[in-house]
Amino acid sequence: MKNLNPVLLVLTFGPLLFCFAVRADNPLLMDTFAADPTARVFAGKIYLYPSHDILPPAGRRGGFIMEDYHTYSSGNLMDWTDHGVIVNQTNVSWVNPNFGMWAPDCVFKNGKYYFYFPANSKDTGTRRQGVQKVGVAIAKKPFGPFKPETNSIPGIPPSIDPCVLIDPKDGSAYLFYAMNAIFVAKLKPNMLEMATTPMFLTNLPLKGLVEGPFAFERKGKYYLSFPHDVSGGEALEYAMADNPMGPYTMKGVIMDKHAGCWTDHHSLVEYQGQWYLFYHINDLAPRDGSRRSAHADYLYFNEDGTIQKVTATFRGVGICDAKRNIQIDRYSAISKEGVAVSFLNTNKTGEGWKVALTEKDAFVQYDRVEFGKASLKSVKVRALSSTGGTVEVRLDKSEGPVLAKVEIPKSDEWIEIAANLTKAPSGLHNLVVTMPDKNNVEIDWVSFDRLRAR
């Protein structure tokens, strides 16, 4: 398997599927628009099932345009493998192929993986784009191949954004979905039909519930989380209950609305003893802002089971190997003055960002770098400087031990400069890049090597 950074390549030829690895902090995926990320843990890995925003095809204007679904997996939350297309609008018999495949979910039961997806149907009714229905595709492995059922789930009114909760107490499955409110129905053991009539969930906000419910169980309590439109943007809120079908009691906000993206669709998952919030922002979107990108951050519970509010970060989650290209623009902390972050190429946002240091003692801190067993000998910096200057690579904090001083020559092109380390660090540390003098130095990434610089 080939690791590509930052370009993702997925090729499909009939039944053949080639999977490649992609790398990122936040956003998790830099070379595709992965919105509405549902995260699930299967076979010791996190699997991500997002919807797939694409650029408008010829003849289409802006808005949300989605034609298929991919799935991604990771064992360390830093390296993500794209397993390719698992369902396409053209291979589901009841789907209207007009780019209306909305937020999905996937669960494991009966020895199989059930992928639930909402889409515009060929049954137009009073809707020009087609009545929105929920379909199911089934696979023996979490990454497929998935085979769509011939028909959508019968008896569900027009709806989007299915979420399935499997109750750990007795194995029963419950389907939650949205359509300007949130509904729930118990599923039959075959996972393809409803065992009860959909029920409208009360005690939730009366207005602003458009999409995206996500339900889960923790320590005997049932949580229902959802985006809530508050004054032109969606905050993530939640309610709790003693039963999967309620009644639910409102508890609070998980994440405030984003400044530049009015939607937010999410999931919460526990992986290796830590809980995470997956969500999306349109920070890579060109033009109209309708292309969204999956993010993840740590999530914590209070002793009474309520959820602590999450603040979106650039750094995201996971531990970064010191030998990879460390994207310090995905910072954990910066100095109050003298730091600016911008795209490397505004026409190709997937190339990522750069950080500019312009004032004396300006710094950028990037948390959770794994240096291993004191075998690293040098550091490399990809930089550009109109003035030339020196940057210091430090451990743990801006006043921490200096690992190396890197002289950045004056240049109008990006160059890679290596310098030997004054000491060989080991274990887990924060990484800090500082500028001791007033100059103008732009940095793309920092990386460490076992070889000494020449």
QUINOR-V121898 format. One record per backbone hydrogen bond with DSSP energy under -1.0 kcal/mol. NH is the residue of the N-H (numbers start at 0). CO is the residue of the C=O. Records with the same first field share a line. If there is no record, write none. Layout:
# QUINOR-V121898
NH = CO + CO
This chain:
# QUINOR-V121898
3 = 20
12 = 15
15 = 12
17 = 10
20 = 1
21 = 79
23 = 77
25 = 313
27 = 293
34 = 50
37 = 48
39 = 46
41 = 44
44 = 41
45 = 73
46 = 39
47 = 71
48 = 37
50 = 34
52 = 32
53 = 64
59 = 56
65 = 98
68 = 86
70 = 83
71 = 47
72 = 80
73 = 45
79 = 21
80 = 72
81 = 19
82 = 70
85 = 68
86 = 68
88 = 66
90 = 87
94 = 91
95 = 119
97 = 95
100 = 65
101 = 117
104 = 115
106 = 113
108 = 111
111 = 108
112 = 138
113 = 106
114 = 136
115 = 104
116 = 134
118 = 132
119 = 99
120 = 130
121 = 93
123 = 121
126 = 123
130 = 122
132 = 118
134 = 116
136 = 114
137 = 146
138 = 112
143 = 140
146 = 137
148 = 135
152 = 133
158 = 131
159 = 177
162 = 175
164 = 173
166 = 171
170 = 166
173 = 164
174 = 184
175 = 162
176 = 182
177 = 159
178 = 180
182 = 176
183 = 198
184 = 174
186 = 172
187 = 192
190 = 187
194 = 185
195 = 185
198 = 183
200 = 181
209 = 207
213 = 224
215 = 222
217 = 220
220 = 217
221 = 240
222 = 215
223 = 238
224 = 213
225 = 236
227 = 234
228 = 207
229 = 232
233 = 261
234 = 227
235 = 254
236 = 225
237 = 251
238 = 223
239 = 248
240 = 221
245 = 242
248 = 239
250 = 237
251 = 237
253 = 235
254 = 235
266 = 277
268 = 275
270 = 273
273 = 270
275 = 268
276 = 296
277 = 266
278 = 294
280 = 292
284 = 281
292 = 280
294 = 278
296 = 276
298 = 274
301 = 305
304 = 301
307 = 299
309 = 253
319 = 367
321 = 369
323 = 320
325 = 445
327 = 325
329 = 326
330 = 328
331 = 364
332 = 364
334 = 362
339 = 355
341 = 353
343 = 351
347 = 344
350 = 347
351 = 348
353 = 341
354 = 442
355 = 339
356 = 440
357 = 337
360 = 434
361 = 358
363 = 432
364 = 332
365 = 430
368 = 428
369 = 319
370 = 426
376 = 448
377 = 448
378 = 418
379 = 446
380 = 416
381 = 444
382 = 414
383 = 441
388 = 407
390 = 405
391 = 433
392 = 403
393 = 431
394 = 400
395 = 429
396 = 394
399 = 396
402 = 392
403 = 392
405 = 390
407 = 388
410 = 384
414 = 382
416 = 380
418 = 378
420 = 376
421 = 402
426 = 371
428 = 368
430 = 365
431 = 393
432 = 363
433 = 391
434 = 361
440 = 356
441 = 383
442 = 354
443 = 381
445 = 325
446 = 379
447 = 321
448 = 377
